[in-house]
Amino acid sequence: MRIRGFMLCKGFEDKEITLPERSTKNSAGYDFCAAEDTVIESYFKKVIKSITAKEENPLKPTLVKTGIKSYMPEDEVLYIYNRSSNPMKKGIILANSVGVIDSDYFENPDNDGHIMFAFYNFFPFDVTVKKGDKIGQGIFQKYLKADNDNADGERLGGYGSTGR
């Protein structure tokens, strides 16, 4: 019987993706790797382009795919964090500081529960994350509910879908 863990998302079965693993026996986090090469454009370049851009949100972060989804009990969450070395070595930070992967995100109809990291690049030049590069880590945790909790909504979508 499986309790919590990781699986490949639909469409990534033959892409030679490594499932997240802990690097040492006392590591709290499971290391996530990029599923493909991704260029993270310099934020400074985005700002300059945004002045004349016709895009809806030219300053949006770059999503780095992992090809991974995660299953867990209903009373758990998977928090995803940046690697501590990313800001210094690559100039990249997570746009949302900490990602929250709820248990009902798994296999949602929009994106199959695909876990992606949303990065901003604060170096003055573009940064390429290569397939297989470690980009972040995930930590499973239990969470508690308030006495008067009465949430009964159902997840109908993927990335950023709660509240729609």
C-alpha positions in Angstrom: 0.0 0.0 0.0 1.5 3.4 -1.0 1.2 6.3 1.4 3.3 9.2 -0.1 5.7 9.5 -2.9 6.3 10.6 -6.4 5.3 9.5 -9.9 6.0 10.6 -13.4 3.3 12.8 -15.0 1.6 11.8 -18.2 3.7 12.6 -21.2 7.0 12.2 -19.2 7.2 8.4 -19.0 9.9 8.1 -21.6 11.9 11.3 -20.9 14.4 9.7 -18.5 13.2 11.7 -15.5 14.6 11.0 -12.0 12.1 10.7 -9.2 13.0 13.1 -6.3 15.3 11.6 -3.7 17.0 12.7 -0.5 20.7 13.2 -0.8 21.7 12.1 2.7 20.1 10.0 5.4 19.3 13.2 7.5 18.0 15.3 4.6 14.5 16.6 5.2 14.0 17.5 1.5 13.6 15.5 -1.6 15.6 17.0 -4.5 13.7 17.9 -7.6 15.4 18.2 -11.0 14.5 20.0 -14.2 12.8 17.8 -16.8 14.1 19.8 -19.7 16.5 22.7 -20.6 14.8 25.9 -19.7 16.0 29.5 -20.2 15.1 31.8 -17.3 15.2 35.3 -18.8 16.8 38.1 -16.8 14.2 40.1 -14.9 15.9 43.3 -16.0 15.4 42.3 -19.6 11.8 41.6 -18.9 11.3 45.0 -17.4 12.7 46.7 -20.4 10.6 44.6 -22.7 7.5 45.2 -20.6 7.5 48.9 -21.4 6.4 48.2 -24.9 5.0 44.7 -24.5 1.6 43.8 -25.7 1.6 40.7 -23.5 -0.9 40.3 -20.7 1.8 39.8 -18.0 5.3 40.3 -19.4 6.9 40.1 -16.0 5.5 36.7 -15.1 8.0 34.1 -13.7 9.4 31.2 -15.8 8.0 27.8 -15.0 10.6 25.0 -14.8 9.0 21.6 -15.4 9.9 18.6 -13.3 7.7 15.9 -14.9 6.8 14.8 -11.4 3.5 14.6 -9.5 3.1 13.6 -5.8 0.6 11.6 -3.8 0.1 11.9 -0.1 -2.6 11.4 2.6 -5.4 14.1 2.7 -3.9 15.7 5.9 -0.5 16.3 4.4 1.0 18.9 2.1 4.2 18.9 0.1 6.1 22.2 0.4 8.6 23.0 -2.3 11.5 25.3 -1.6 14.3 26.8 -3.7 17.8 25.3 -3.4 19.9 27.4 -1.0 22.6 27.8 -3.7 20.3 29.0 -6.5 20.3 32.7 -5.6 24.0 32.9 -5.3 25.0 30.6 -8.2 22.2 31.1 -10.7 20.5 34.3 -9.5 17.1 32.5 -9.4 14.5 32.7 -6.7 11.1 31.3 -6.3 8.4 33.7 -7.3 6.1 32.5 -4.5 8.8 31.9 -1.9 7.4 28.5 -0.9 5.2 26.3 -3.2 2.3 24.5 -1.6 1.3 21.2 -3.2 -2.0 20.1 -1.7 -3.0 16.4 -1.7 -5.9 17.0 -4.2 -3.5 18.5 -6.7 -2.4 15.0 -7.6 -3.7 13.9 -11.0 -6.0 17.0 -11.4 -7.7 17.2 -14.8 -5.8 20.4 -16.0 -2.2 19.2 -15.7 -2.1 15.7 -14.0 -0.6 17.3 -10.8 2.6 18.4 -12.6 4.9 20.1 -10.1 6.7 23.1 -11.5 9.0 25.7 -10.0 8.2 29.4 -10.8 11.5 31.3 -10.9 12.6 34.9 -11.4 16.2 35.5 -12.5 17.8 38.5 -10.9 21.1 38.3 -12.7 21.5 40.8 -15.6 21.8 37.9 -18.1 19.7 34.9 -18.9 20.3 31.7 -17.1 19.8 28.2 -18.5 18.7 25.4 -16.2 19.7 22.1 -17.8 17.7 18.9 -17.8 18.7 17.0 -14.7 19.9 20.1 -12.8 18.7 20.1 -9.2 16.3 23.1 -8.9 14.6 22.7 -5.5 13.5 20.4 -2.8 10.2 19.2 -1.4 9.3 18.4 2.2 6.1 16.5 3.3 4.3 17.8 6.4 1.1 17.1 8.3 -1.1 20.1 8.7 -3.9 20.9 11.3 -7.4 22.3 10.8 -9.2 24.9 12.9 -12.2 23.9 15.0 -14.7 25.8 12.8 -13.2 24.5 9.4 -15.9 23.7 7.0 -14.1 23.7 3.6 -16.0 21.4 1.2 -14.9 22.6 -2.2 -13.4 20.3 -4.8 -10.3 21.0 -6.9 -11.2 21.2 -10.6 -8.0 22.5 -12.0 -4.2 22.6 -11.8 -1.7 25.4 -11.2 -3.2 28.3 -9.4 -6.8 26.9 -9.7 -8.0 27.4 -6.1 -10.2 30.5 -5.9 -11.3 30.3 -9.5 
